[in-house]
Amino acid sequence: MLTLSLDDIPCFSDSAETEISFKKVNFIFGANGSGKSSLCRKVADTLAQSKDEPTKVLLYNRRYRDGVVSSSDSLDGHVAVGPEAVEAKRKISELKRDLEKLRDKESKQSEQLNGNSEGSEGHKNAIERIEREILDLLWQYRSSAVKRSAIKDLFPGTAGSKARFYEVFTPMVQKELTSPFVGPIEDLADLGETFGNLKDFQGEQLHPFQIPDSTMETLQELQALSGLLSKAVIDNSQSDYSADAKRVGDSAWLSKGFELLAITSPHCPFCTQEIEKQKLDEINSFFQSQYEVTISRLRLGLTASRSCESDLRSLAAGLPDDSPVSNVEVRQALIRLADQLHDFSQLLERKLASPKQVLGDASLIQNMNLLNSATSGYNSQVVAFNTQLKTRQQLLKQMQTRAQTALLSPLWDYDRKNYVSLCKARDSTEQRLAETVKNISEVERKISDAARDARDAKVAVDWMNSLIRFLIGDSFHLEEISTDSSGHGYKVVRRDGSPAGSSLSEGEEQLLAFLYFISSVRNVGQEGNEAPERECVVIVDDPMSSLDSELLYGVSTILNDVIWGMKDGTWKIKQFFCCSHNSAFYRNLTYSFRHSDGRYQHFFIRKGPFGHHSIEPVSESPVSTTYKELWRSIAKAGESSDSVGLANTMRRILENYFQTDNHLSQLRQLRDIGSKDRIAFNTLVNWSHDGSHNLFDTLEVGTHALVNESLLRVFEHLFRSTGHAAHYEMMMESTSDKSGV
């Protein structure tokens, strides 16, 4: 919440307070000329200029009241409600005049560019006519040249199609007319012959041949597996270790060791030490494990060999027969290696059927090398072919460009000045027309924005009319003007339909200004409102100024609704300030918020010499009723020695309360409360009955303090005995330690 320095406010500059802190809702009471308006302006300026949290500030004061409603004889009974609406209507009127001028300008520029029905050809039509005449001439020239030579291939897509010819050559003609070609003139017939020789070498770019990486990896794995075919594969079930060792191809010492192991077991044949049974089991397990691994490799190899053979044959079948580069060697190498893999698979099948048998060498390396060599040679030829093809294609493209230039040779003697001049005029007009169209769009956007502002005012006026009827009946209301020739949106109409205009009283204009202000507050943060602000700060400076007293309750009720709406979120208000010098208005406004607390705060401005005014927060509303002030005197009776004044105060309270509540007769029915307070009781009751304003001379007193005590006891007894103890306690509690103005 805001904390405000008072140093910059002249009327408070020399006061004891240097700053003041505000709460969510702030009520400020002070006499005219005490500095309320200066304080409100300072609060508004401080919040609006805050760098940390800039806030939308809505300030209702004399300046706002004087500027928000305009009604005079010059408006012919019309009224502009709200500065935004007045400005919006004025802008719309000006913008429409600007728009009319721009559209007239657009029409003239469009005629210059495109011509009109009255015979003006226009820049674009004149240019198209010249281009069409030239294209007709070139078409005839091309047609005669085609009959003499085979140059039609120089202009692909245009043979026999005049429309296609125009489509292709229009940009060329435009370029030639504005930027003439400088160079030697070539004959179309010669170009056609050269082109014919070049186009015989045609084709598409070839792709190099490549064996998939997965296929090459499989071939390398099969090559590594081929060594197993020439070795016997055994397990630990064989009893003749020596024979097995020989089949495996082990050295003589290992063979001899197996023979001796069979004789000397469980002793080692080399060191004669006894071999434990666990070691023998490990030897047998080792042989069995190696056997199973080898058999698994052979089975996987058989599957891979068959798959790889199929892949190689597919690659060979996929090579094109009509390739401009021979691929015979690559195909033969693929088939040769596939055939070998077929034989290799058969060897693997035999090996799996009898793992012990030793088969011949089945190495794949030779045919793999032949395939790599054939592939490398083929790819080298592909690179050379692609390079040559690219060169020929570039030459063909150059020939076509040269042929197109030669076809344009009839234009070289053409007078281009008129065409170039027309093109410049067309480009300039198009640029100016585009700028005009852009300006039209911008003006239309501004008109739309201004119209939205006017519509926002319409929403406010509908709501204001309902409040006008609530506050003052049907004395006048606002009506929307059917035409906007006056530049304003609404008129004030009296009950009989006549325009009010300048007949509005000052109070009526002030009421319109106040209601428009409240409608502006109401619009903040509402759905459909395009303004970026989601909350605002509301400052109301003396709303009863120039307003009739009969509007006091209506205005205070509206502001009460605003304050309650802040609490439930209906009104998007961040902080609220209200200043007033009118005690009746202030009392009604703050009736439900009499005490300051964490949300509400009352302030009282004490008026002194200029520069010495002071503002201080108070614990409750500084404005009290006469009735409440009488009770305040009762609460402070112990501080006074004026018994007659105290009795008179009590009489006024008793008369006011019991007579208003129709319980005055109850006082007559009360019995004496005892000898101690008999005189005070009888005198006070009788005095209340006859309404006497005489001095309290029938009261016999000893000391003033004892008289006051007796009066206070009797006064309390009267309320409690008649069943009004709750009222007594409420009033004594509310005035016991409070101060007011």
N, C-alpha and C positions, 0 to 999 in steps of 0.2 A: 504494500500500500504506500501511498505518497507521503513523504515528509517534506514540508515546504519551509524554505527560509523566508523570514519576514523582513529581512534587511532591505530588499529591493522594492518594498511597497511603501510609498511615502508616508501614508497615514499611520503606519505601524513602525516606522524606521527607528523611533526613539523609545519604543516600548520595552519593557523588561524582558519579554519573551523574544527569543531570536529565531526559533523555528517551532513548527507545530506539526503533529502527526495525525493523519486522517485514517478512518476505518472504511469498511465497505460502504456503509450508508452514513451520511453526515448531514446534520441539521444545524443551521447557523442562524441565530436570532440577533438582530441589532437594529437600532434606530436608523432613520434616514440620515445619510451623511456620516455613518460610522465606518465606512470602508468595505462594505459587503461587495460592491461591484468591482472594486480594485482587487479584492481577494479572489473573486471568481475569475477575472481575467488572468491573474497570475497563475492560478491552478491550471487553467486551460492552456496557457503558453508553455508552462513547464512540462505538462504531459505530452503535448503535441510535438515538442522539440526533443523529447527523450531519445537518446541514441541507443540506449540498451533495449528499449521496448517501445517503439513508436506506436501511438494509440490514436484511434479515431475519437476526437473530442467533439461533442455536441453541446454548444453553449447557448442557452436562452437568456438574452439580456435585451436592453433597450435597442442596441444596434441591430440585433436580429429581428426584433419586433418591427422596427422601422423599415427594414429592407425586404422582408419576406412576402409582404402583401402589397400589390400595386393596384389601386382602383381610383380612377379619376375620370373627368369628362372626356379627356382625350382618348380614352379606351372605349368610349361608346357603351358604357355599362359593363364591359368585360373586365375580368380580373385574372391576373396571373398569380397562381398560388405556389409559393416556393421559388427560391432563386434558381433551382435546377430546371424547373418547368419553364420559367420565363426565358432562361438562356436557351433551353432546348427549342422552344418555339421560334425564337429569333434566329437561331442557327438554321433550322429547317427552312425558313423563308429565304435566307441568304443562299443556302446551299442549293435550293431548287432553282434559283436564278442562275447560279453558276452552272448547274447541270444542264439547263436549257441552252446556255451558250456553248457548252462543250459538245452537246449533241448536234447543234447546228454546225459546229466546226467539223465534227466527225462526218456528217453528211457531205459537206463540201470536199473534204479530203478523199472520201470514198469515191465520189464522182470523178475527181482527178485521176484516181487510180484505176477504177473499173468502168468509167463512162456512165452514161445514163440513156434513158429511152428517147431523149430528145435529140440524139445524134452525136453526142460527144463520145469519141472512141475510147478515151482513157489511155494512160500510159501502158498498162499491162496488155490491153487488146492490141495496141499498135505494135508492141514488141512481138507478141505472138503472131501477128499477121506477117511481119518481116521474116521471122523464123520459118513460118510455114512456106513462104515463097521460096526461100533458100533451100529448104528440105525437098521441095518439089523438084527444083533444079538438080540437086545432088542425086535424087532417086533416078532421074532420067539419065544422068551421067553414069551412074553405077550400072544401070540396066544395059546401056550400050557397051560398056566395058566387059561385062560378063559374056556377051555374045562373042566377043573377040578372043577371050582367053578364059582359062579356068580359075578366075579370081574369086569365085563365089565362096570358096573355103576361107578366104581372108576375112569374110564378114559372117561368121557363124550365127545362125539364128535369124538372119534377116532375109534369106532367100525366099522370094515370092511373097513376103509379108511387108507391105508398105507401113503398116502401123508399127510393127516391131522395128523397122528401119528408123522411123521417126523417134521412137522411144530411145534407141541406142545412140543416135547421132544428134539429138537435140542438145544435150550438154556439151558435145564436141563443137557444135556450131556456135553455141553461146560463148564458149571459151575462145574460139578462133576469132569471133567478131570483136571481142574486148581485148584479147591478148594475141595478136597475129603471130603465126609460126614464122621463124626466120631460118632458112636452110635451103638446100638444093631440092629441086622438083624431081621426083622419081616417076617413072612410067608404071601404070598399074599392071600392064601386061607382063613386064619384066619381073615385077614383084610376084605376080601369080605363078610364073614358071619356077622361080626360086623357092617359093613356098611349097609348090608341089613336090619338089625334090626333097625338101626337108621333112614333110609330113609323112613320107614313106617309112621313116623310122619312128614308129609309134609304139606305145606300150605303157605299162604301169610300173611303178617302182616295185622291185622284187624284195622279198624278205630273206635274210640269211637263214640257212638251215641249222637247226640246233637240236641236239639230242637232249631230252629232259634230264635234269640233274639226278632225279630219282632213278632213271634207267641206268645212268653211268655208275651210280653208287651200287646198284644191284650187280652189275657186271663185275665190278671190282671185288665184291664179296664172293661171287661165284668163282672168280679166279683164285682167291685165297683158299676156297674149299676144294679146289681140284687136286691139291696135294694129298688129301685123305684117300683118294681112290687108289693110290699106289702103296698103301699101308694096310696091314691087317688090323682089325678092331676086335679085341678080346675082352673077356670079363674074368672074374675070380673063380669061375666054376671049372676052369681047366686044371687037370691034375699034372700034366706034363709041362711044368714051367719052362723047362729047357727048350722044348719044341716051340712053345709059344714065344719065348724070347727070340728064337731064331726067326720065326715068322714076322715078328715085329721088327726085326733087323737090329737087335741090340748087339753089343760087343761080345767077344768070347768070354770075357771075365764075368759078365752078367749071366750068360747062359750057364757057365760052369757053376756059378753061385746058386742058381735055381736047382741044378742037378744035386749038388751037395746038400742044399736045404731040405730036399725031399728025403735024403738018406739020414742026415744028422739031426733033423728037427727034434727038439726045439733049440738046437745050437746054431750060432751063426757060422757059416762055412768059411768065413775069413778070419774072425777073431776068436772062434770056438767058444765064445761066451754064450750062456743060455739066454734065449730070447723069450721074453715074457709073452704070455698069451695075449695080453692087451696089444702089444706091438704087432703080433701076427694078425690080429683082427684089424688093426689100422691099415696094414699092408693090403689085406683083402678088400677093405672098404674103399681104399684109394683106387684100386683097380676097377671096382664096380662103379664108382662115381664118374671116373673118366670115361668109362664105356657109355654110360647113359647120356653124358653131355655130347659125346661124339655122334651118337645115333640121332639125338635131337637136331644137331646141326645139319646132318645129312637130310633129314626129313624137311626142314625149313628150306634147305638149298634146293630140293626137288620142286617145291611149290614156287619159289622165286624164279627158277630156271624156266619153268613153263610159262609164267606170266611175262617174263622178259622177252621170251621168244615171240609171244603174241604182240607185244608192244613194238618190237623191231619190224615185224611184218606189216603192222598197221602204218608205221612211218614210211616204209617203202611204198605201200599202196597209195599213200597220200601225196607223193611227189607228182606234180603235173607232167603230163606227157608232152605238152606243147610249150614248155618253158623256153624262152629265148636263150637261156643259158643251160647247157647240157647238165643233166643230173644223173646220167646213166651210172657213173662210177659210184656215186653215193647209194643208188638203189641196189647195185650189185653187192656192195660191201655190207649193206643192211641184211640182204637175203643170205649172204654167205655166213654171217655171224649168227643169224637166226637158225640156219641149218645146223651149225655146230652146237648151238644150245639144245636143239632137238636130240642130237646124239648124246650130249652131256646129260640130259634128263634120263635117257635110257641107262647110262652107266650108273647114275645114282640109284635107279630102281634096282639094278643088279646088286649093288653094294649093300643096300638095305636088306635085300633078300638073304645075302650071305656076307655078313660083315668081315669074316676072316679072309675072304679071297682078296688077292692083290691084283688090281687092274692096271692098265697102261696109263701113260701120261695123257691128260685131257686139258692141257693149258689153253686158255682163251686169249692170251695176250697178243698173239700174232694177228688174229682177225680184228681185235679191238684197235690195234695200231693202224691197220689198213682202213678201218672206218674213219678214224680221226684224220688220217691223211686225205681221204676222199672228201670229207666234209670241209676241211680247210681249203682245199683247191676250189671247191664249188663256191664257197663264200667269197673268195678273192675275185672270182669272175662276176659274182653278183654286185660287188662294190663297184667294179669297173663299169658294168652295164648301167647301174643307177646313175653314176656320174655322167656318163655319155648321154643318157636319156634326159637328165636335168639340163644339160647344156643345150640339147636340141629343143627342149621345151622353151627355154629362155629365148632362143633364136626365133622360134615360131611366134612367140609373143611380140618380139621386136618387129618381126615382119608384119604382123597384124597392125601394130601401132603405125608403122611406116605407110602401110596401105591406107589406113584411115586418114593419115595426113595428106597422102596423095589424092585421096578422094575429095578432100576439101580444097584442092588447088583452084577450083573456079572462084573461090571467095577471095583470093589474094588481090584481085583487082576491084573488089567490091568497096563502095564508099561506106565506111563504117561510122562516120560522124553522127548521122541521125540516130543510128541504133545506139551508140554509146551515150548520146545525150538523153535518149529516152530511158535507158537503163539507170542513169544517174538520177533522173527525175523520179522514176519509179521507186528506187531505193530510198530516196529522201522522203517521198510521200509516205511510203510504208513505215518508215521510222517515226515520222510525225504522227501518223495515224495510230501507231501502237502506243505512243506516249499519250495521245488523246484518250484512247480506250482505257489505258491505265488510270488516267485522271478521272474518267467517268466512274470507274469501279471504286476509286477512293472516295469520291463524293457520295456515291450511293451508299457506301459503308458508313460514312459519317451521318448521312440522313437516317440510316437504320439505327445507329447508336443514339442519335438525338430523339428519334421516335420512341426508342425504348425508355429513355429518360422521361418523355412525356407520358408514356404508359405507366411508369412507376408513380408519377404524380396522380394519375387517374385512380390507382388503387388507394392512394392517400385520401383523395377527395371523397370517394365512396364511404370510407371509414369516418372521415370528418363530418359528413352529412348526418350520419347516425348519431354522433356526439352532439352536433348542433341541436338536433331535435330533442335530445336528452337534456341539454342544458337550458335552452331558451325557447323550445317549442318550434313552431314553423314560421318564425318571424322572417327568416330568409334561408336560402340554401344555395348550393353551387350546382350549376348545370354545365354539361359539356357543350361547347360551341360546335354546331354542325359543319361549319367551314372554318378554315384557318386563315382567312384573308386578313384578319387583324393581327396575325402573328401571335396570338395568345389562345390558351386552351379552354378557359372556363369563364362563366359570367355569374355574378351574384344576382339572384332573383328573389324578389319579395314574394309574399304570400299570394298576391294577386297576379303574379307573373310578370310584373314590371321590373326592369333592371334596377338594381340598387346602386351600383356604381359608386359615384362620389357621395351618395346619401348615407353610406355606412358611417356610423358613429366611430369615435376613437376606440371605444370599448369593444365594438363589434370587430373592428380590424385587429385589435389586440387578441381577441378570442380566436380569430382565424389563424393568426400567427402562432398562438400557443398550441392549437390543435394540429397545425401542420408540423410543428416541432415534435410533438408527441408521436405523430405518424412516422416521422423520419427515424425516431428512436425505435419504434415498433418494427421498421423495415430492416434494421441491422441484423444480419445473421439469419434471416428468414429464408426458407426454401424458395428457389427461383430468383433470389437477389444475386446479381452478378458481381456486386461489389466484393472486393477481397476481404474486407473487415468482417471478422466473426464476432467481435465484441466492441463495445464503445464505453466511453466515460460520459456521463450525463451531468451537466451543471445547469441548474435552474436558478436564475437571479431574480428575486422578487416578482413572481408570476402574477400577483394581485395588483401590480401597478396599472392604473387606468381601467381596471376591471370593476364592474359593479359588485357591491357587497353580496348581492343575491347569488353571484356565481361562486362565492367562497366555498361552499360545500361541494359543488360540482367539481371545481378544479382540484380541491384537496382529495376528493374521492378518486379522480383519475390518477393523481400522483401516488396515492396509496396503492392503487392497482399495480402501478409500475414497480413499486418497492416490493410488494408481495410477489410479483412476477419474477423479480430478480432471484428470489429464493427458490422458486420451483422451476426456474430455467425458461419460463415463457418469454421473458425479456432478456436479451443478450447484453447485459450491462455489467461491466467490470467494476465500476465504482460510481456512486451517486452523491451529488451535492445539491442542497436546496437552501437558499438564503431568503429571509423574509423579515420585514419590519412590522407586519400585520399580526398582532398577537392572537386575534380570533382565528385567522387562517393557520398560523403556526400550531395553535392548540389542536385544531381539528386534524391537521396533517399528521401530527405526532401522537395522537391519542393512543394508538396501538403500539407505539414505540417510545413511551414516556421516559424509560430509563435507559441510560447508556450501558452497553455491555460489549462483548467481544465483536459484535457485528455492527451495532448502532452507536453513534456518538453525537451528543449535543454540544454545541459551542455557544458561548455568549460573548458578544462584542460590547465592551464598555467604552462609551464615547468620552474622549477627553480633548484637550487642545490638539490641534493638528500635529500629527507625528507622534502623539502619545496615546492614540487609541490602543486598546489591548483586547486580545481574544484569548479565551481560556476554555478548556473543556470542562463541562459540568456533568454531574452524575445523573441528572434527570432534566426533563424539559424545563427551561428557565421561565416558561409561561404557565401560570396557574390560574384557576377560576377564583372568583371572590369567595365562594363557598369553601374552597380548599384553603384559602388564606386564613379564613376564620378558624378553621380547625388547626392551622399552624400556630395561631395565637394560643389556642388551648394547650397544645403540646408544649409551648414555651412559657406556660403560666408561672412556673416556678422561678423564672428569671425576672418577673415583673411584680411590682408592689401596688399596681393600679387595680384595686378590687372592683371599682365601679366599671372600668373598661372591660374587665374580664366578664362580669355579669352581663353587660350589654352584648358582648360577643356571644355568650351562651344563649341569651334570649333570641338573637337573630338566627342562630343555628337551629334552635328548637322550633321556632316559627316556620322557618324555611322547610325543614325536613318533615316535621309532623303534619304541617298543614298541607304540604304538597302530597304527602303519602296518605292523607285522609285519616290520620291517627291522632289528631290533636285532642280528640275527646278522651283518649286513653290517659292523658295527663291528669284530667279531673278525677278519674277513678282511682288514682294512686293514693295509698294511705301514707300517713306520716311515718317517716323512717326512724323516728327516735328523737329524744330531746336534744341530743348533741347537735344535730344539723336541722332542727325543726324550723328555725327562722329562715335559714337559707333555702330550705325546701319549699316552704309555703310562699315565700316571696318570689322565688324564681318561677314556680308553677303559675301563680296568679298573674305575674308580669307577662308571661308567655300567652296567657289567655286573653288579657285585655289589650295586648299590643302596646303597653305604656312605654313611652320614651322618656319618662321622668327619671330623675336621679334615683339611685338605689338607696333612698333615704330610710326605708323601713327596715333595712338590714342593720342590726346592732352588731357592731364590730368591736373587737378589742385591739387586735393587731392585724395589720394587713395580711401577714403570712397565714394567720389562723383562718381569716376569712377566705382566702384563696383555697386553702385546703378543704374547707367545708364546701365551697362551691364546686370544687372538682369532684368531691365524693358524691354530692347530689347530682351533678351532671351525668356522671357515669351510671348512677342508680336509675335515673330516668330512662336511659336507653336499655339497660339490662332488664328492668322491670316490665318494659313494654315489648320485650321480645326482639329488640334491635341491637343486641350485643355485637353481632357480627359487623354491623355498619360502624359502630363505635370503634371496634378494634381495627378495622380496615383503615379508617381515617386517621386514627392516632398513629398507626404503624407507618402510613405513607407520609406523615408530616413530622415525625418525631425528630429526625436528624437530617432533614433536607433543607435546602435553601432555594429560593426562587425569586423571580423578578415580577 
